[in-house]
Amino acid sequence: MVDPSFLLMVRMTLKDISSTMVHRYLLILLSVMVLSACSGCAELESPEALAPAPSAQPPRSSAPRAEGNAGGFYAASSLTGDFRGYPEAERFIDKMVKAQGFSRDYLYGLLSQAKRKTWTIEYMNREKPTTQPKPGGWTRYRAKFLDDHHIEAGVHFWSRHESALKRATRETGVPPEVILGIMGVETIYGANLGTHRVLDALATLAFDYPRRADYFLSELESLLIMAREESLDPSRPIGSFAGAMGLGQFMPSSFLKYAVDFDGNGRKDLWDPEDAIGSIAHYFQAHGWQTGEPVVTDAVVMGHLEPELKTGFDSHYSPSALRDYGIRPARGEVFGETSLLALSTTNGDQYLLGFPNFYVITRYNHSTYYALAVYQLGQAIKQRYSGFD
């Protein structure tokens, strides 16, 4: 409340000024004092101010950051913590200072609080079995993703985000079922986003996993650039043990190349369904998705397959070459090169022909089984959604 005696003093001081000017000065003075008294009211009463930020989405840094650095306040005069004394860490800091314009004190502070993930190193160092894989590998792999849980979750996600999926298809040519197949295999539509700090995962593999250090050093660099561009604290994103992020599990380098602000809010947020939809669609568009073209078709092998015949997503055969080997599509004709896919099932080997769009799916993960699981899950979701719709 404004003190009446103060107002009287103001009137006496301004008695020689015209009445119009008095009114103007009094109004201004009263406005300033009332606003000063209530400067915190909106913040206290706003529901948005009281609501916590979504746990999976890394918030933007609200404070100004130093030029050249990402979000968050970090500063130290040397590297301490889990990566103290690691030559690779020091070389990385030197590079980021010289090539990317980060400050050395900022990087020392940030990486001093990064944690070495012993479990990650142990997992990556596990030797793969040298014995021949058991028959039925595709049957077992497929069963992990082609179940009612994945399909039903995909149907409901499609129903909730139908508009964004339609727009993504309209703008990129990538059908909804392919986008949903990726999300279903990667995170079950956001239900399994990972529990590791991306900074910890990438620092561990960059500084203490020599076999793939170059790759993970590059991804750590991309994480810091991503955080700078998006005004994020780089210690906040949560993802997989190897640093993949969001509903589509993009690595930081993929974020920089393919992530889009699909909902138009000025931010690329892979933990947001709309941005994830648009980013996955853009990824496939950039890798050469052919709108309206097939993905795979069943193949018929006449007799026994030649043992030296190469199979897999990276094999290439012309229609005439396939005929020479006694291989033909189960339905229709094939024009142009295809790949020959061999699947080990519990009922024996199964063969398919992969078209260029199948190869595009393998750009997301270089695996025949992975790409086929994505495609078949998407088809199952589409079929059920058509009935659901």
C-alpha positions as CSV (number, residue, x, y, z in Angstrom):
1,M,0.0,0.0,0.0
2,V,1.3,3.5,-0.8
3,D,1.8,5.9,2.2
4,P,-0.7,8.9,2.0
5,S,1.9,11.2,3.5
6,F,4.1,10.4,0.6
7,L,1.4,11.4,-1.9
8,L,0.9,14.7,-0.1
9,M,4.6,15.5,-0.4
10,V,4.5,14.8,-4.1
11,R,1.4,17.1,-4.5
12,M,3.1,19.9,-2.7
13,T,6.3,19.5,-4.7
14,L,4.5,19.7,-7.9
15,K,2.0,22.4,-7.0
16,D,3.4,24.8,-9.7
17,I,2.9,22.3,-12.4
18,S,-0.3,22.2,-14.4
19,S,-3.0,19.9,-13.2
20,T,-2.6,17.7,-16.3
21,M,1.1,17.2,-15.6
22,V,0.4,16.3,-11.9
23,H,-2.0,13.6,-13.0
24,R,0.6,12.1,-15.4
25,Y,3.4,12.1,-12.8
26,L,1.2,10.6,-10.1
27,L,0.0,7.8,-12.4
28,I,3.5,6.9,-13.4
29,L,4.7,7.0,-9.8
30,L,1.9,4.8,-8.5
31,S,2.3,2.3,-11.3
32,V,6.0,1.9,-10.6
33,M,5.4,1.3,-6.9
34,V,2.6,-1.2,-7.4
35,L,4.6,-3.2,-9.9
36,S,7.6,-3.2,-7.6
37,A,5.5,-4.6,-4.8
38,C,4.1,-7.4,-6.9
39,S,7.1,-8.3,-8.9
40,G,7.0,-11.9,-7.7
41,C,3.2,-12.5,-7.8
42,A,2.9,-14.0,-11.3
43,E,5.8,-16.4,-10.7
44,L,4.3,-17.7,-7.5
45,E,0.7,-18.1,-8.9
46,S,1.6,-19.5,-12.3
47,P,0.8,-23.2,-12.7
48,E,3.6,-23.5,-15.2
49,A,6.0,-22.2,-12.7
50,L,5.1,-24.9,-10.2
51,A,5.0,-27.8,-12.6
52,P,8.2,-29.9,-12.9
53,A,9.8,-30.2,-16.3
54,P,9.3,-33.6,-18.1
55,S,12.0,-35.9,-16.8
56,A,13.0,-37.3,-20.2
57,Q,13.4,-34.0,-22.0
58,P,16.6,-32.0,-21.3
59,P,15.5,-28.4,-20.5
60,R,17.1,-25.4,-22.2
61,S,19.5,-23.5,-20.1
62,S,17.7,-20.4,-18.9
63,A,20.8,-18.5,-18.0
64,P,23.1,-16.8,-20.5
65,R,26.1,-18.8,-21.5
66,A,29.7,-17.8,-22.3
67,E,30.4,-17.2,-26.0
68,G,31.3,-20.5,-27.6
69,N,30.1,-22.8,-24.8
70,A,27.0,-24.8,-24.4
71,G,24.5,-24.4,-21.5
72,G,25.2,-24.8,-17.9
73,F,27.8,-23.1,-15.6
74,Y,31.0,-25.1,-15.6
75,A,34.5,-23.8,-14.7
76,A,37.7,-25.4,-13.5
77,S,41.4,-24.8,-13.8
78,S,42.2,-28.4,-14.5
79,L,40.6,-31.8,-15.2
80,T,39.6,-33.7,-12.1
81,G,37.2,-36.5,-11.4
82,D,37.0,-39.9,-13.1
83,F,38.9,-38.8,-16.2
84,R,41.7,-37.0,-14.5
85,G,45.0,-38.1,-16.1
86,Y,43.4,-39.5,-19.2
87,P,45.6,-38.3,-22.2
88,E,42.7,-38.8,-24.6
89,A,40.5,-36.4,-22.5
90,E,43.2,-33.7,-22.5
91,R,43.6,-34.1,-26.3
92,F,39.9,-33.8,-26.8
93,I,39.7,-30.6,-24.7
94,D,42.6,-29.1,-26.8
95,K,40.7,-29.9,-30.0
96,M,37.4,-28.5,-28.8
97,V,39.1,-25.3,-27.7
98,K,41.0,-24.8,-30.9
99,A,38.6,-26.1,-33.5
100,Q,35.2,-25.4,-31.9
101,G,35.7,-22.3,-29.8
102,F,34.8,-23.8,-26.4
103,S,36.6,-22.3,-23.4
104,R,39.1,-24.6,-21.6
105,D,37.8,-23.8,-18.2
106,Y,34.3,-24.7,-19.3
107,L,35.4,-28.0,-20.6
108,Y,37.5,-28.8,-17.6
109,G,34.5,-28.1,-15.4
110,L,32.0,-30.1,-17.5
111,L,34.2,-33.2,-18.0
112,S,35.4,-33.2,-14.3
113,Q,31.8,-34.1,-13.3
114,A,31.4,-36.8,-16.0
115,K,31.3,-40.3,-14.7
116,R,33.2,-43.4,-16.0
117,K,30.6,-46.2,-16.6
118,T,32.5,-49.4,-15.7
119,W,29.5,-51.5,-16.7
120,T,29.6,-50.0,-20.2
121,I,33.2,-50.9,-20.8
122,E,32.6,-54.5,-19.5
123,Y,29.6,-54.9,-21.7
124,M,31.4,-53.6,-24.8
125,N,34.4,-55.9,-24.1
126,R,32.4,-59.1,-23.9
127,E,33.6,-61.5,-26.5
128,K,31.0,-62.7,-29.0
129,P,30.6,-66.4,-29.2
130,T,32.8,-68.0,-31.9
131,T,30.5,-71.0,-32.4
132,Q,28.0,-71.2,-35.3
133,P,24.7,-69.5,-34.4
134,K,21.8,-71.8,-33.7
135,P,19.1,-72.3,-36.3
136,G,16.1,-70.2,-35.8
137,G,17.9,-66.9,-35.2
138,W,15.3,-64.9,-37.2
139,T,12.4,-66.5,-35.4
140,R,13.8,-65.6,-32.0
141,Y,14.8,-62.1,-33.0
142,R,11.4,-61.4,-34.6
143,A,9.6,-62.5,-31.5
144,K,11.2,-59.7,-29.5
145,F,9.3,-57.1,-31.4
146,L,6.4,-58.7,-33.3
147,D,4.2,-59.1,-30.2
148,D,0.9,-57.7,-29.0
149,H,2.6,-55.2,-26.7
150,H,4.6,-53.5,-29.5
151,I,1.7,-53.6,-32.0
152,E,-0.9,-52.3,-29.7
153,A,1.3,-49.5,-28.4
154,G,2.0,-48.5,-32.0
155,V,-1.7,-48.4,-32.8
156,H,-2.4,-46.1,-29.9
157,F,0.6,-43.9,-30.8
158,W,-0.6,-43.6,-34.4
159,S,-4.1,-42.6,-33.1
160,R,-2.7,-39.9,-30.8
161,H,-0.3,-38.5,-33.4
162,E,-2.1,-39.1,-36.6
163,S,-1.9,-35.5,-37.8
164,A,1.9,-35.3,-37.4
165,L,2.4,-38.7,-39.1
166,K,0.3,-37.6,-42.0
167,R,2.2,-34.4,-42.4
168,A,5.5,-36.2,-42.2
169,T,4.4,-38.6,-45.0
170,R,3.1,-35.7,-47.1
171,E,6.4,-33.8,-46.7
172,T,8.9,-36.6,-47.0
173,G,7.1,-39.5,-48.7
174,V,8.0,-41.9,-45.8
175,P,4.8,-43.8,-44.7
176,P,3.7,-43.8,-41.1
177,E,4.2,-47.5,-40.6
178,V,7.9,-47.2,-41.3
179,I,8.3,-44.3,-38.8
180,L,6.3,-46.3,-36.2
181,G,8.4,-49.5,-36.9
182,I,11.5,-47.6,-36.0
183,M,10.1,-46.1,-32.8
184,G,8.6,-49.5,-31.7
185,V,11.9,-51.4,-32.1
186,E,14.0,-48.6,-30.6
187,T,12.0,-47.4,-27.6
188,I,8.5,-48.9,-27.7
189,Y,7.3,-45.3,-28.5
190,G,9.1,-43.7,-25.7
191,A,8.6,-46.3,-23.0
192,N,12.3,-47.3,-23.0
193,L,14.4,-44.2,-23.5
194,G,17.4,-45.3,-21.5
195,T,18.6,-44.3,-18.1
196,H,22.2,-43.2,-18.8
197,R,23.5,-39.6,-19.0
198,V,24.6,-39.3,-22.6
199,L,27.7,-37.3,-21.5
200,D,28.8,-40.1,-19.2
201,A,28.2,-42.8,-21.9
202,L,30.1,-40.9,-24.6
203,A,33.0,-39.8,-22.3
204,T,33.5,-43.3,-21.1
205,L,33.6,-44.8,-24.6
206,A,35.6,-41.9,-26.0
207,F,38.3,-41.8,-23.4
208,D,38.5,-45.4,-22.2
209,Y,37.5,-47.7,-25.1
210,P,40.3,-47.6,-27.6
211,R,38.8,-50.0,-30.1
212,R,36.1,-47.4,-31.1
213,A,37.5,-44.3,-29.6
214,D,37.5,-42.3,-32.8
215,Y,33.8,-42.9,-33.3
216,F,32.8,-41.9,-29.8
217,L,35.2,-38.9,-29.7
218,S,33.3,-37.7,-32.7
219,E,30.0,-38.3,-31.0
220,L,31.1,-36.5,-27.9
221,E,32.1,-33.5,-30.0
222,S,28.7,-33.6,-31.7
223,L,27.0,-33.7,-28.3
224,L,28.7,-30.5,-27.2
225,I,27.9,-28.8,-30.5
226,M,24.3,-29.9,-30.3
227,A,24.0,-28.6,-26.8
228,R,25.5,-25.3,-27.8
229,E,23.1,-24.9,-30.8
230,E,20.1,-25.9,-28.7
231,S,21.2,-23.9,-25.5
232,L,21.2,-27.1,-23.5
233,D,23.3,-28.2,-20.5
234,P,25.2,-31.1,-22.1
235,S,25.0,-33.1,-18.8
236,R,21.2,-33.2,-18.9
237,P,20.2,-35.5,-21.9
238,I,19.4,-39.1,-20.9
239,G,19.7,-42.0,-23.3
240,S,21.1,-45.4,-24.0
241,F,24.4,-46.8,-22.6
242,A,26.1,-45.9,-25.9
243,G,24.7,-42.4,-26.1
244,A,21.6,-42.7,-28.3
245,M,18.8,-40.3,-27.6
246,G,15.0,-39.7,-27.8
247,L,12.2,-41.8,-29.2
248,G,14.2,-42.7,-32.3
249,Q,17.5,-43.1,-30.5
250,F,19.5,-40.7,-32.6
251,M,23.2,-40.4,-31.9
252,P,24.4,-36.8,-31.5
253,S,25.9,-36.7,-35.1
254,S,22.5,-37.8,-36.5
255,F,20.8,-35.1,-34.5
256,L,23.0,-32.5,-36.1
257,K,22.3,-33.8,-39.6
258,Y,18.7,-34.9,-39.5
259,A,16.8,-33.6,-36.5
260,V,14.0,-31.1,-37.3
261,D,11.8,-28.8,-35.4
262,F,8.6,-30.5,-36.6
263,D,6.2,-28.8,-34.2
264,G,7.6,-25.3,-34.9
265,N,8.3,-24.3,-31.4
266,G,11.9,-23.2,-32.2
267,R,13.5,-26.3,-30.6
268,K,14.6,-29.7,-32.0
269,D,13.5,-32.1,-29.2
270,L,13.9,-35.8,-30.0
271,W,12.1,-36.6,-26.7
272,D,9.0,-34.9,-28.2
273,P,6.8,-37.2,-30.3
274,E,6.2,-34.6,-33.1
275,D,9.9,-33.7,-33.5
276,A,10.8,-37.4,-33.3
277,I,8.3,-38.2,-36.1
278,G,9.6,-35.5,-38.3
279,S,13.2,-36.3,-37.7
280,I,12.9,-40.0,-38.4
281,A,11.0,-39.2,-41.6
282,H,13.7,-36.7,-42.6
283,Y,16.4,-39.3,-41.9
284,F,14.9,-41.7,-44.4
285,Q,14.2,-39.0,-46.9
286,A,17.9,-38.0,-46.8
287,H,19.0,-41.6,-47.3
288,G,17.0,-42.0,-50.5
289,W,13.6,-43.3,-49.6
290,Q,11.6,-43.9,-52.7
291,T,7.9,-43.0,-52.2
292,G,5.4,-45.7,-53.1
293,E,8.1,-48.3,-53.9
294,P,8.2,-51.8,-52.2
295,V,10.5,-52.8,-49.4
296,V,10.8,-56.6,-49.6
297,T,9.1,-59.6,-51.3
298,D,9.3,-63.3,-50.8
299,A,11.7,-65.3,-53.0
300,V,11.5,-68.8,-54.3
301,V,14.8,-70.8,-54.6
302,M,14.7,-73.6,-57.1
303,G,16.8,-76.4,-55.8
304,H,19.8,-75.7,-53.5
305,L,21.3,-72.3,-53.1
306,E,24.9,-72.1,-54.1
307,P,27.0,-72.0,-50.9
308,E,29.3,-69.2,-52.2
309,L,26.3,-67.0,-53.0
310,K,26.4,-63.8,-51.0
311,T,23.3,-62.9,-49.0
312,G,22.4,-59.9,-46.8
313,F,21.3,-56.3,-47.2
314,D,24.6,-55.4,-48.9
315,S,24.3,-58.0,-51.7
316,H,23.3,-56.9,-55.2
317,Y,21.8,-59.0,-57.9
318,S,20.2,-58.1,-61.2
319,P,17.0,-60.0,-62.3
320,S,19.0,-62.0,-64.8
321,A,21.6,-63.0,-62.2
322,L,18.8,-64.2,-59.9
323,R,17.3,-66.3,-62.7
324,D,20.7,-67.9,-63.4
325,Y,20.9,-68.9,-59.7
326,G,17.4,-70.3,-59.8
327,I,15.9,-67.5,-57.7
328,R,12.7,-65.6,-58.6
329,P,10.2,-63.5,-56.7
330,A,7.2,-65.4,-55.3
331,R,4.9,-62.9,-56.9
332,G,5.2,-60.6,-59.8
333,E,8.4,-59.4,-61.5
334,V,11.5,-57.7,-60.3
335,F,13.0,-54.8,-62.2
336,G,16.4,-53.4,-61.1
337,E,18.9,-54.7,-58.6
338,T,17.7,-56.3,-55.3
339,S,19.5,-57.9,-52.4
340,L,19.1,-61.5,-51.4
341,L,18.1,-62.0,-47.8
342,A,18.5,-65.3,-46.0
343,L,16.6,-65.9,-42.7
344,S,17.2,-68.7,-40.4
345,T,13.9,-69.8,-39.0
346,T,12.8,-72.8,-36.8
347,N,11.2,-74.3,-39.9
348,G,14.3,-73.9,-42.1
349,D,15.8,-71.1,-44.2
350,Q,13.6,-68.5,-45.7
351,Y,14.6,-66.1,-48.6
352,L,13.4,-62.7,-49.5
353,L,14.4,-60.0,-52.0
354,G,15.2,-56.6,-50.6
355,F,14.4,-53.5,-52.7
356,P,16.3,-50.2,-52.4
357,N,13.9,-49.0,-49.7
358,F,15.0,-52.0,-47.6
359,Y,18.6,-50.9,-47.9
360,V,17.4,-47.4,-46.7
361,I,16.1,-48.9,-43.5
362,T,19.4,-50.6,-42.9
363,R,21.0,-47.1,-42.9
364,Y,19.4,-46.7,-39.4
365,N,21.0,-50.0,-38.2
366,H,23.2,-52.1,-40.5
367,S,21.4,-55.3,-39.9
368,T,19.1,-57.4,-42.1
369,Y,17.2,-58.7,-39.1
370,Y,16.8,-55.2,-37.6
371,A,15.4,-53.7,-40.9
372,L,13.0,-56.6,-41.4
373,A,11.7,-56.4,-37.9
374,V,11.1,-52.6,-38.4
375,Y,9.3,-53.3,-41.6
376,Q,7.2,-56.2,-40.4
377,L,6.3,-54.4,-37.1
378,G,5.1,-51.4,-39.1
379,Q,3.0,-53.6,-41.4
380,A,1.4,-55.3,-38.4
381,I,0.6,-51.9,-36.8
382,K,-0.9,-50.6,-40.1
383,Q,-3.1,-53.7,-40.4
384,R,-4.4,-53.4,-36.9
385,Y,-4.8,-49.6,-37.1
386,S,-6.9,-49.9,-40.2
387,G,-9.3,-52.1,-38.2
388,F,-9.0,-49.9,-35.2
389,D,-9.7,-46.8,-37.2
